[in-house]
Amino acid sequence: MPLLRKIEIFMRETDMPWTKFGRLSVRDPRFVQDLRNGRQPGKTVSQRVENFMNMWRADHAG
């Protein structure tokens, strides 16, 4: 599954605004918008985003 799709699902599940997601995951509030506009993140950034989502889910699990 493409990274942007995973992010969109995560934001929907957590009700997190895209600017907050970018700021918390990669310290870039425009990150999600840039992805929507065609930005292709490198492997390191992609792993950082995946790790952020996994850690958030683990920390906020019911």
mmCIF file as Biopython writes it, N, C-alpha, C and O atoms, coordinates in Angstrom:
data_model
#
loop_
_atom_site.group_PDB
_atom_site.id
_atom_site.type_symbol
_atom_site.label_atom_id
_atom_site.label_alt_id
_atom_site.label_comp_id
_atom_site.label_asym_id
_atom_site.label_entity_id
_atom_site.label_seq_id
_atom_site.pdbx_PDB_ins_code
_atom_site.Cartn_x
_atom_site.Cartn_y
_atom_site.Cartn_z
_atom_site.occupancy
_atom_site.B_iso_or_equiv
_atom_site.auth_seq_id
_atom_site.auth_asym_id
_atom_site.pdbx_PDB_model_num
ATOM 1   N N  . MET A ? 1  ? 0.849   -1.177 0.000  1.0 0.0 1  A 1 
ATOM 2   C CA . MET A ? 1  ? 0.000   0.000  0.000  1.0 0.0 1  A 1 
ATOM 3   C C  . MET A ? 1  ? 0.896   1.242  0.000  1.0 0.0 1  A 1 
ATOM 4   O O  . MET A ? 1  ? 1.863   1.303  0.759  1.0 0.0 1  A 1 
ATOM 5   N N  . PRO A ? 2  ? 0.589   2.216  -0.831 1.0 0.0 2  A 1 
ATOM 6   C CA . PRO A ? 2  ? 1.397   3.445  -0.879 1.0 0.0 2  A 1 
ATOM 7   C C  . PRO A ? 2  ? 1.378   4.186  0.470  1.0 0.0 2  A 1 
ATOM 8   O O  . PRO A ? 2  ? 0.393   4.135  1.206  1.0 0.0 2  A 1 
ATOM 9   N N  . LEU A ? 3  ? 2.469   4.861  0.767  1.0 0.0 3  A 1 
ATOM 10  C CA . LEU A ? 3  ? 2.600   5.564  2.033  1.0 0.0 3  A 1 
ATOM 11  C C  . LEU A ? 3  ? 1.487   6.587  2.226  1.0 0.0 3  A 1 
ATOM 12  O O  . LEU A ? 3  ? 0.913   6.670  3.312  1.0 0.0 3  A 1 
ATOM 13  N N  . LEU A ? 4  ? 1.176   7.355  1.209  1.0 0.0 4  A 1 
ATOM 14  C CA . LEU A ? 4  ? 0.129   8.374  1.350  1.0 0.0 4  A 1 
ATOM 15  C C  . LEU A ? 4  ? -1.199  7.740  1.743  1.0 0.0 4  A 1 
ATOM 16  O O  . LEU A ? 4  ? -1.921  8.283  2.578  1.0 0.0 4  A 1 
ATOM 17  N N  . ARG A ? 5  ? -1.523  6.608  1.156  1.0 0.0 5  A 1 
ATOM 18  C CA . ARG A ? 5  ? -2.774  5.911  1.497  1.0 0.0 5  A 1 
ATOM 19  C C  . ARG A ? 5  ? -2.770  5.494  2.967  1.0 0.0 5  A 1 
ATOM 20  O O  . ARG A ? 5  ? -3.779  5.641  3.657  1.0 0.0 5  A 1 
ATOM 21  N N  . LYS A ? 6  ? -1.646  4.977  3.447  1.0 0.0 6  A 1 
ATOM 22  C CA . LYS A ? 6  ? -1.528  4.589  4.860  1.0 0.0 6  A 1 
ATOM 23  C C  . LYS A ? 6  ? -1.715  5.798  5.768  1.0 0.0 6  A 1 
ATOM 24  O O  . LYS A ? 6  ? -2.371  5.713  6.806  1.0 0.0 6  A 1 
ATOM 25  N N  . ILE A ? 7  ? -1.134  6.915  5.367  1.0 0.0 7  A 1 
ATOM 26  C CA . ILE A ? 7  ? -1.250  8.144  6.158  1.0 0.0 7  A 1 
ATOM 27  C C  . ILE A ? 7  ? -2.690  8.626  6.191  1.0 0.0 7  A 1 
ATOM 28  O O  . ILE A ? 7  ? -3.202  8.997  7.247  1.0 0.0 7  A 1 
ATOM 29  N N  . GLU A ? 8  ? -3.345  8.622  5.038  1.0 0.0 8  A 1 
ATOM 30  C CA . GLU A ? 8  ? -4.741  9.073  4.968  1.0 0.0 8  A 1 
ATOM 31  C C  . GLU A ? 8  ? -5.621  8.217  5.878  1.0 0.0 8  A 1 
ATOM 32  O O  . GLU A ? 8  ? -6.479  8.747  6.583  1.0 0.0 8  A 1 
ATOM 33  N N  . ILE A ? 9  ? -5.416  6.900  5.867  1.0 0.0 9  A 1 
ATOM 34  C CA . ILE A ? 9  ? -6.182  5.999  6.733  1.0 0.0 9  A 1 
ATOM 35  C C  . ILE A ? 9  ? -5.894  6.316  8.198  1.0 0.0 9  A 1 
ATOM 36  O O  . ILE A ? 9  ? -6.812  6.401  9.014  1.0 0.0 9  A 1 
ATOM 37  N N  . PHE A ? 10 ? -4.610  6.491  8.526  1.0 0.0 10 A 1 
ATOM 38  C CA . PHE A ? 10 ? -4.217  6.811  9.901  1.0 0.0 10 A 1 
ATOM 39  C C  . PHE A ? 10 ? -4.880  8.106  10.368 1.0 0.0 10 A 1 
ATOM 40  O O  . PHE A ? 10 ? -5.425  8.163  11.471 1.0 0.0 10 A 1 
ATOM 41  N N  . MET A ? 11 ? -4.836  9.139  9.535  1.0 0.0 11 A 1 
ATOM 42  C CA . MET A ? 11 ? -5.419  10.425 9.925  1.0 0.0 11 A 1 
ATOM 43  C C  . MET A ? 11 ? -6.928  10.304 10.124 1.0 0.0 11 A 1 
ATOM 44  O O  . MET A ? 11 ? -7.489  10.932 11.022 1.0 0.0 11 A 1 
ATOM 45  N N  . ARG A ? 12 ? -7.579  9.507  9.298  1.0 0.0 12 A 1 
ATOM 46  C CA . ARG A ? 12 ? -9.019  9.294  9.446  1.0 0.0 12 A 1 
ATOM 47  C C  . ARG A ? 12 ? -9.307  8.553  10.751 1.0 0.0 12 A 1 
ATOM 48  O O  . ARG A ? 12 ? -10.230 8.911  11.483 1.0 0.0 12 A 1 
ATOM 49  N N  . GLU A ? 13 ? -8.512  7.516  11.040 1.0 0.0 13 A 1 
ATOM 50  C CA . GLU A ? 13 ? -8.700  6.727  12.264 1.0 0.0 13 A 1 
ATOM 51  C C  . GLU A ? 13 ? -8.482  7.554  13.524 1.0 0.0 13 A 1 
ATOM 52  O O  . GLU A ? 13 ? -9.191  7.380  14.515 1.0 0.0 13 A 1 
ATOM 53  N N  . THR A ? 14 ? -7.508  8.448  13.486 1.0 0.0 14 A 1 
ATOM 54  C CA . THR A ? 14 ? -7.127  9.217  14.677 1.0 0.0 14 A 1 
ATOM 55  C C  . THR A ? 14 ? -7.747  10.609 14.708 1.0 0.0 14 A 1 
ATOM 56  O O  . THR A ? 14 ? -7.602  11.334 15.692 1.0 0.0 14 A 1 
ATOM 57  N N  . ASP A ? 15 ? -8.435  10.981 13.640 1.0 0.0 15 A 1 
ATOM 58  C CA . ASP A ? 15 ? -9.017  12.319 13.514 1.0 0.0 15 A 1 
ATOM 59  C C  . ASP A ? 15 ? -7.931  13.396 13.668 1.0 0.0 15 A 1 
ATOM 60  O O  . ASP A ? 15 ? -8.149  14.436 14.289 1.0 0.0 15 A 1 
ATOM 61  N N  . MET A ? 16 ? -6.763  13.115 13.089 1.0 0.0 16 A 1 
ATOM 62  C CA . MET A ? 16 ? -5.618  14.023 13.187 1.0 0.0 16 A 1 
ATOM 63  C C  . MET A ? 16 ? -5.543  14.898 11.932 1.0 0.0 16 A 1 
ATOM 64  O O  . MET A ? 16 ? -5.567  14.379 10.816 1.0 0.0 16 A 1 
ATOM 65  N N  . PRO A ? 17 ? -5.452  16.212 12.102 1.0 0.0 17 A 1 
ATOM 66  C CA . PRO A ? 17 ? -5.282  17.097 10.938 1.0 0.0 17 A 1 
ATOM 67  C C  . PRO A ? 17 ? -3.951  16.819 10.230 1.0 0.0 17 A 1 
ATOM 68  O O  . PRO A ? 17 ? -2.980  16.399 10.860 1.0 0.0 17 A 1 
ATOM 69  N N  . TRP A ? 18 ? -3.921  17.054 8.929  1.0 0.0 18 A 1 
ATOM 70  C CA . TRP A ? 18 ? -2.721  16.737 8.152  1.0 0.0 18 A 1 
ATOM 71  C C  . TRP A ? 18 ? -1.517  17.561 8.571  1.0 0.0 18 A 1 
ATOM 72  O O  . TRP A ? 18 ? -0.384  17.084 8.501  1.0 0.0 18 A 1 
ATOM 73  N N  . THR A ? 19 ? -1.749  18.801 9.008  1.0 0.0 19 A 1 
ATOM 74  C CA . THR A ? 19 ? -0.621  19.618 9.447  1.0 0.0 19 A 1 
ATOM 75  C C  . THR A ? 19 ? -0.018  19.073 10.739 1.0 0.0 19 A 1 
ATOM 76  O O  . THR A ? 19 ? 1.202   19.074 10.903 1.0 0.0 19 A 1 
ATOM 77  N N  . LYS A ? 20 ? -0.862  18.613 11.650 1.0 0.0 20 A 1 
ATOM 78  C CA . LYS A ? 20 ? -0.368  18.034 12.903 1.0 0.0 20 A 1 
ATOM 79  C C  . LYS A ? 20 ? 0.397   16.745 12.624 1.0 0.0 20 A 1 
ATOM 80  O O  . LYS A ? 20 ? 1.448   16.500 13.218 1.0 0.0 20 A 1 
ATOM 81  N N  . PHE A ? 21 ? -0.134  15.920 11.716 1.0 0.0 21 A 1 
ATOM 82  C CA . PHE A ? 21 ? 0.557   14.685 11.366 1.0 0.0 21 A 1 
ATOM 83  C C  . PHE A ? 21 ? 1.964   14.980 10.862 1.0 0.0 21 A 1 
ATOM 84  O O  . PHE A ? 21 ? 2.929   14.367 11.317 1.0 0.0 21 A 1 
ATOM 85  N N  . GLY A ? 22 ? 2.082   15.900 9.939  1.0 0.0 22 A 1 
ATOM 86  C CA . GLY A ? 22 ? 3.392   16.244 9.391  1.0 0.0 22 A 1 
ATOM 87  C C  . GLY A ? 22 ? 4.341   16.797 10.437 1.0 0.0 22 A 1 
ATOM 88  O O  . GLY A ? 22 ? 5.524   16.456 10.469 1.0 0.0 22 A 1 
ATOM 89  N N  . ARG A ? 23 ? 3.804   17.653 11.290 1.0 0.0 23 A 1 
ATOM 90  C CA . ARG A ? 23 ? 4.638   18.261 12.330 1.0 0.0 23 A 1 
ATOM 91  C C  . ARG A ? 23 ? 5.149   17.204 13.311 1.0 0.0 23 A 1 
ATOM 92  O O  . ARG A ? 23 ? 6.323   17.222 13.681 1.0 0.0 23 A 1 
ATOM 93  N N  . LEU A ? 24 ? 4.277   16.283 13.736 1.0 0.0 24 A 1 
ATOM 94  C CA . LEU A ? 24 ? 4.674   15.274 14.718 1.0 0.0 24 A 1 
ATOM 95  C C  . LEU A ? 24 ? 5.553   14.175 14.118 1.0 0.0 24 A 1 
ATOM 96  O O  . LEU A ? 24 ? 6.463   13.675 14.779 1.0 0.0 24 A 1 
ATOM 97  N N  . SER A ? 25 ? 5.283   13.806 12.881 1.0 0.0 25 A 1 
ATOM 98  C CA . SER A ? 25 ? 6.005   12.671 12.300 1.0 0.0 25 A 1 
ATOM 99  C C  . SER A ? 25 ? 7.357   13.040 11.697 1.0 0.0 25 A 1 
ATOM 100 O O  . SER A ? 25 ? 8.330   12.307 11.872 1.0 0.0 25 A 1 
ATOM 101 N N  . VAL A ? 26 ? 7.429   14.154 10.998 1.0 0.0 26 A 1 
ATOM 102 C CA . VAL A ? 26 ? 8.682   14.530 10.324 1.0 0.0 26 A 1 
ATOM 103 C C  . VAL A ? 26 ? 9.056   16.003 10.499 1.0 0.0 26 A 1 
ATOM 104 O O  . VAL A ? 26 ? 9.925   16.520 9.796  1.0 0.0 26 A 1 
ATOM 105 N N  . ARG A ? 27 ? 8.393   16.669 11.439 1.0 0.0 27 A 1 
ATOM 106 C CA . ARG A ? 27 ? 8.659   18.089 11.727 1.0 0.0 27 A 1 
ATOM 107 C C  . ARG A ? 27 ? 8.462   18.983 10.503 1.0 0.0 27 A 1 
ATOM 108 O O  . ARG A ? 27 ? 9.188   19.956 10.302 1.0 0.0 27 A 1 
ATOM 109 N N  . ASP A ? 28 ? 7.465   18.630 9.692  1.0 0.0 28 A 1 
ATOM 110 C CA . ASP A ? 28 ? 7.156   19.405 8.488  1.0 0.0 28 A 1 
ATOM 111 C C  . ASP A ? 28 ? 5.644   19.474 8.336  1.0 0.0 28 A 1 
ATOM 112 O O  . ASP A ? 28 ? 5.032   18.522 7.853  1.0 0.0 28 A 1 
ATOM 113 N N  . PRO A ? 29 ? 5.025   20.591 8.743  1.0 0.0 29 A 1 
ATOM 114 C CA . PRO A ? 29 ? 3.564   20.672 8.674  1.0 0.0 29 A 1 
ATOM 115 C C  . PRO A ? 29 ? 2.995   20.575 7.259  1.0 0.0 29 A 1 
ATOM 116 O O  . PRO A ? 29 ? 1.799   20.335 7.097  1.0 0.0 29 A 1 
ATOM 117 N N  . ARG A ? 30 ? 3.819   20.754 6.244  1.0 0.0 30 A 1 
ATOM 118 C CA . ARG A ? 30 ? 3.349   20.656 4.856  1.0 0.0 30 A 1 
ATOM 119 C C  . ARG A ? 30 ? 3.590   19.279 4.244  1.0 0.0 30 A 1 
ATOM 120 O O  . ARG A ? 30 ? 3.289   19.067 3.070  1.0 0.0 30 A 1 
ATOM 121 N N  . PHE A ? 31 ? 4.121   18.355 5.011  1.0 0.0 31 A 1 
ATOM 122 C CA . PHE A ? 31 ? 4.514   17.045 4.506  1.0 0.0 31 A 1 
ATOM 123 C C  . PHE A ? 31 ? 3.376   16.330 3.763  1.0 0.0 31 A 1 
ATOM 124 O O  . PHE A ? 31 ? 3.568   15.883 2.632  1.0 0.0 31 A 1 
ATOM 125 N N  . VAL A ? 32 ? 2.206   16.219 4.378  1.0 0.0 32 A 1 
ATOM 126 C CA . VAL A ? 32 ? 1.095   15.490 3.756  1.0 0.0 32 A 1 
ATOM 127 C C  . VAL A ? 32 ? 0.647   16.199 2.485  1.0 0.0 32 A 1 
ATOM 128 O O  . VAL A ? 32 ? 0.407   15.552 1.465  1.0 0.0 32 A 1 
ATOM 129 N N  . GLN A ? 33 ? 0.535   17.508 2.537  1.0 0.0 33 A 1 
ATOM 130 C CA . GLN A ? 33 ? 0.134   18.249 1.338  1.0 0.0 33 A 1 
ATOM 131 C C  . GLN A ? 33 ? 1.154   18.066 0.221  1.0 0.0 33 A 1 
ATOM 132 O O  . GLN A ? 33 ? 0.785   17.931 -0.945 1.0 0.0 33 A 1 
ATOM 133 N N  . ASP A ? 34 ? 2.426   18.060 0.574  1.0 0.0 34 A 1 
ATOM 134 C CA . ASP A ? 34 ? 3.461   17.830 -0.428 1.0 0.0 34 A 1 
ATOM 135 C C  . ASP A ? 34 ? 3.328   16.428 -1.039 1.0 0.0 34 A 1 
ATOM 136 O O  . ASP A ? 34 ? 3.505   16.259 -2.245 1.0 0.0 34 A 1 
ATOM 137 N N  . LEU A ? 35 ? 3.020   15.428 -0.213 1.0 0.0 35 A 1 
ATOM 138 C CA . LEU A ? 35 ? 2.795   14.072 -0.742 1.0 0.0 35 A 1 
ATOM 139 C C  . LEU A ? 35 ? 1.611   14.067 -1.699 1.0 0.0 35 A 1 
ATOM 140 O O  . LEU A ? 35 ? 1.662   13.440 -2.757 1.0 0.0 35 A 1 
ATOM 141 N N  . ARG A ? 36 ? 0.561   14.756 -1.329 1.0 0.0 36 A 1 
ATOM 142 C CA . ARG A ? 36 ? -0.635  14.839 -2.185 1.0 0.0 36 A 1 
ATOM 143 C C  . ARG A ? 36 ? -0.306  15.505 -3.513 1.0 0.0 36 A 1 
ATOM 144 O O  . ARG A ? 36 ? -0.956  15.240 -4.524 1.0 0.0 36 A 1 
ATOM 145 N N  . ASN A ? 37 ? 0.701   16.367 -3.508 1.0 0.0 37 A 1 
ATOM 146 C CA . ASN A ? 37 ? 1.118   17.068 -4.724 1.0 0.0 37 A 1 
ATOM 147 C C  . ASN A ? 37 ? 2.240   16.353 -5.472 1.0 0.0 37 A 1 
ATOM 148 O O  . ASN A ? 37 ? 2.815   16.909 -6.408 1.0 0.0 37 A 1 
ATOM 149 N N  . GLY A ? 38 ? 2.554   15.120 -5.062 1.0 0.0 38 A 1 
ATOM 150 C CA . GLY A ? 38 ? 3.514   14.336 -5.815 1.0 0.0 38 A 1 
ATOM 151 C C  . GLY A ? 38 ? 4.871   14.123 -5.189 1.0 0.0 38 A 1 
ATOM 152 O O  . GLY A ? 38 ? 5.710   13.447 -5.784 1.0 0.0 38 A 1 
ATOM 153 N N  . ARG A ? 39 ? 5.126   14.672 -4.011 1.0 0.0 39 A 1 
ATOM 154 C CA . ARG A ? 39 ? 6.423   14.469 -3.351 1.0 0.0 39 A 1 
ATOM 155 C C  . ARG A ? 39 ? 6.658   12.977 -3.108 1.0 0.0 39 A 1 
ATOM 156 O O  . ARG A ? 39 ? 5.754   12.258 -2.683 1.0 0.0 39 A 1 
ATOM 157 N N  . GLN A ? 40 ? 7.866   12.528 -3.380 1.0 0.0 40 A 1 
ATOM 158 C CA . GLN A ? 40 ? 8.243   11.132 -3.156 1.0 0.0 40 A 1 
ATOM 159 C C  . GLN A ? 40 ? 9.282   11.091 -2.038 1.0 0.0 40 A 1 
ATOM 160 O O  . GLN A ? 40 ? 10.441  11.443 -2.254 1.0 0.0 40 A 1 
ATOM 161 N N  . PRO A ? 41 ? 8.866   10.659 -0.836 1.0 0.0 41 A 1 
ATOM 162 C CA . PRO A ? 41 ? 9.826   10.630 0.269  1.0 0.0 41 A 1 
ATOM 163 C C  . PRO A ? 41 ? 10.845  9.516  0.097  1.0 0.0 41 A 1 
ATOM 164 O O  . PRO A ? 41 ? 10.568  8.495  -0.533 1.0 0.0 41 A 1 
ATOM 165 N N  . GLY A ? 42 ? 12.007  9.721  0.656  1.0 0.0 42 A 1 
ATOM 166 C CA . GLY A ? 42 ? 13.044  8.699  0.627  1.0 0.0 42 A 1 
ATOM 167 C C  . GLY A ? 42 ? 12.751  7.592  1.630  1.0 0.0 42 A 1 
ATOM 168 O O  . GLY A ? 42 ? 11.783  7.655  2.388  1.0 0.0 42 A 1 
ATOM 169 N N  . LYS A ? 43 ? 13.595  6.594  1.615  1.0 0.0 43 A 1 
ATOM 170 C CA . LYS A ? 43 ? 13.417  5.427  2.479  1.0 0.0 43 A 1 
ATOM 171 C C  . LYS A ? 43 ? 13.450  5.810  3.958  1.0 0.0 43 A 1 
ATOM 172 O O  . LYS A ? 43 ? 12.639  5.314  4.740  1.0 0.0 43 A 1 
ATOM 173 N N  . THR A ? 44 ? 14.372  6.680  4.345  1.0 0.0 44 A 1 
ATOM 174 C CA . THR A ? 44 ? 14.503  7.072  5.746  1.0 0.0 44 A 1 
ATOM 175 C C  . THR A ? 44 ? 13.255  7.793  6.243  1.0 0.0 44 A 1 
ATOM 176 O O  . THR A ? 44 ? 12.759  7.505  7.333  1.0 0.0 44 A 1 
ATOM 177 N N  . VAL A ? 45 ? 12.753  8.722  5.451  1.0 0.0 45 A 1 
ATOM 178 C CA . VAL A ? 45 ? 11.548  9.462  5.835  1.0 0.0 45 A 1 
ATOM 179 C C  . VAL A ? 45 ? 10.349  8.522  5.886  1.0 0.0 45 A 1 
ATOM 180 O O  . VAL A ? 45 ? 9.531   8.611  6.802  1.0 0.0 45 A 1 
ATOM 181 N N  . SER A ? 46 ? 10.238  7.636  4.925  1.0 0.0 46 A 1 
ATOM 182 C CA . SER A ? 46 ? 9.131   6.677  4.913  1.0 0.0 46 A 1 
ATOM 183 C C  . SER A ? 46 ? 9.151   5.799  6.158  1.0 0.0 46 A 1 
ATOM 184 O O  . SER A ? 46 ? 8.109   5.548  6.764  1.0 0.0 46 A 1 
ATOM 185 N N  . GLN A ? 47 ? 10.333  5.335  6.536  1.0 0.0 47 A 1 
ATOM 186 C CA . GLN A ? 47 ? 10.457  4.508  7.736  1.0 0.0 47 A 1 
ATOM 187 C C  . GLN A ? 47 ? 10.113  5.305  8.989  1.0 0.0 47 A 1 
ATOM 188 O O  . GLN A ? 47 ? 9.482   4.788  9.911  1.0 0.0 47 A 1 
ATOM 189 N N  . ARG A ? 48 ? 10.529  6.550  9.015  1.0 0.0 48 A 1 
ATOM 190 C CA . ARG A ? 48 ? 10.220  7.416  10.158 1.0 0.0 48 A 1 
ATOM 191 C C  . ARG A ? 48 ? 8.712   7.603  10.313 1.0 0.0 48 A 1 
ATOM 192 O O  . ARG A ? 48 ? 8.187   7.568  11.426 1.0 0.0 48 A 1 
ATOM 193 N N  . VAL A ? 49 ? 8.018   7.802  9.189  1.0 0.0 49 A 1 
ATOM 194 C CA . VAL A ? 49 ? 6.563   7.982  9.206  1.0 0.0 49 A 1 
ATOM 195 C C  . VAL A ? 49 ? 5.882   6.689  9.662  1.0 0.0 49 A 1 
ATOM 196 O O  . VAL A ? 49 ? 4.985   6.724  10.504 1.0 0.0 49 A 1 
ATOM 197 N N  . GLU A ? 50 ? 6.301   5.560  9.113  1.0 0.0 50 A 1 
ATOM 198 C CA . GLU A ? 50 ? 5.723   4.267  9.506  1.0 0.0 50 A 1 
ATOM 199 C C  . GLU A ? 50 ? 5.925   4.034  11.006 1.0 0.0 50 A 1 
ATOM 200 O O  . GLU A ? 50 ? 5.010   3.591  11.700 1.0 0.0 50 A 1 
ATOM 201 N N  . ASN A ? 51 ? 7.118   4.331  11.493 1.0 0.0 51 A 1 
ATOM 202 C CA . ASN A ? 51 ? 7.412   4.154  12.907 1.0 0.0 51 A 1 
ATOM 203 C C  . ASN A ? 51 ? 6.526   5.054  13.763 1.0 0.0 51 A 1 
ATOM 204 O O  . ASN A ? 51 ? 6.003   4.622  14.790 1.0 0.0 51 A 1 
ATOM 205 N N  . PHE A ? 52 ? 6.360   6.300  13.341 1.0 0.0 52 A 1 
ATOM 206 C CA . PHE A ? 52 ? 5.491   7.226  14.070 1.0 0.0 52 A 1 
ATOM 207 C C  . PHE A ? 52 ? 4.076   6.662  14.185 1.0 0.0 52 A 1 
ATOM 208 O O  . PHE A ? 52 ? 3.499   6.656  15.272 1.0 0.0 52 A 1 
ATOM 209 N N  . MET A ? 53 ? 3.519   6.193  13.078 1.0 0.0 53 A 1 
ATOM 210 C CA . MET A ? 53 ? 2.152   5.667  13.102 1.0 0.0 53 A 1 
ATOM 211 C C  . MET A ? 53 ? 2.057   4.434  13.995 1.0 0.0 53 A 1 
ATOM 212 O O  . MET A ? 53 ? 1.095   4.292  14.750 1.0 0.0 53 A 1 
ATOM 213 N N  . ASN A ? 54 ? 3.034   3.550  13.919 1.0 0.0 54 A 1 
ATOM 214 C CA . ASN A ? 54 ? 3.036   2.351  14.756 1.0 0.0 54 A 1 
ATOM 215 C C  . ASN A ? 54 ? 3.128   2.696  16.236 1.0 0.0 54 A 1 
ATOM 216 O O  . ASN A ? 54 ? 2.421   2.118  17.061 1.0 0.0 54 A 1 
ATOM 217 N N  . MET A ? 55 ? 4.004   3.639  16.566 1.0 0.0 55 A 1 
ATOM 218 C CA . MET A ? 55 ? 4.160   4.046  17.966 1.0 0.0 55 A 1 
ATOM 219 C C  . MET A ? 55 ? 2.900   4.745  18.482 1.0 0.0 55 A 1 
ATOM 220 O O  . MET A ? 55 ? 2.485   4.523  19.620 1.0 0.0 55 A 1 
ATOM 221 N N  . TRP A ? 56 ? 2.306   5.575  17.655 1.0 0.0 56 A 1 
ATOM 222 C CA . TRP A ? 56 ? 1.065   6.270  18.056 1.0 0.0 56 A 1 
ATOM 223 C C  . TRP A ? 56 ? -0.024  5.248  18.357 1.0 0.0 56 A 1 
ATOM 224 O O  . TRP A ? 56 ? -0.711  5.342  19.374 1.0 0.0 56 A 1 
ATOM 225 N N  . ARG A ? 57 ? -0.174  4.289  17.482 1.0 0.0 57 A 1 
ATOM 226 C CA . ARG A ? 57 ? -1.208  3.259  17.691 1.0 0.0 57 A 1 
ATOM 227 C C  . ARG A ? 57 ? -0.930  2.462  18.969 1.0 0.0 57 A 1 
ATOM 228 O O  . ARG A ? 57 ? -1.853  2.155  19.723 1.0 0.0 57 A 1 
ATOM 229 N N  . ALA A ? 58 ? 0.327   2.134  19.207 1.0 0.0 58 A 1 
ATOM 230 C CA . ALA A ? 58 ? 0.680   1.373  20.418 1.0 0.0 58 A 1 
ATOM 231 C C  . ALA A ? 58 ? 0.414   2.216  21.673 1.0 0.0 58 A 1 
ATOM 232 O O  . ALA A ? 58 ? -0.089  1.698  22.671 1.0 0.0 58 A 1 
ATOM 233 N N  . ASP A ? 59 ? 0.745   3.496  21.626 1.0 0.0 59 A 1 
ATOM 234 C CA . ASP A ? 59 ? 0.561   4.364  22.785 1.0 0.0 59 A 1 
ATOM 235 C C  . ASP A ? 59 ? -0.899  4.692  23.060 1.0 0.0 59 A 1 
ATOM 236 O O  . ASP A ? 59 ? -1.261  4.986  24.200 1.0 0.0 59 A 1 
ATOM 237 N N  . HIS A ? 60 ? -1.744  4.648  22.031 1.0 0.0 60 A 1 
ATOM 238 C CA . HIS A ? 60 ? -3.137  5.039  22.177 1.0 0.0 60 A 1 
ATOM 239 C C  . HIS A ? 60 ? -4.100  3.858  22.025 1.0 0.0 60 A 1 
ATOM 240 O O  . HIS A ? 60 ? -5.294  4.052  21.802 1.0 0.0 60 A 1 
ATOM 241 N N  . ALA A ? 61 ? -3.588  2.662  22.145 1.0 0.0 61 A 1 
ATOM 242 C CA . ALA A ? 61 ? -4.441  1.466  22.040 1.0 0.0 61 A 1 
ATOM 243 C C  . ALA A ? 61 ? -5.345  1.384  23.275 1.0 0.0 61 A 1 
ATOM 244 O O  . ALA A ? 61 ? -4.923  1.638  24.403 1.0 0.0 61 A 1 
ATOM 245 N N  . GLY A ? 62 ? -6.598  1.021  23.017 1.0 0.0 62 A 1 
ATOM 246 C CA . GLY A ? 62 ? -7.611  0.925  24.071 1.0 0.0 62 A 1 
ATOM 247 C C  . GLY A ? 62 ? -7.202  0.059  25.175 1.0 0.0 62 A 1 
ATOM 248 O O  . GLY A ? 62 ? -7.954  -0.116 26.134 1.0 0.0 62 A 1 
#
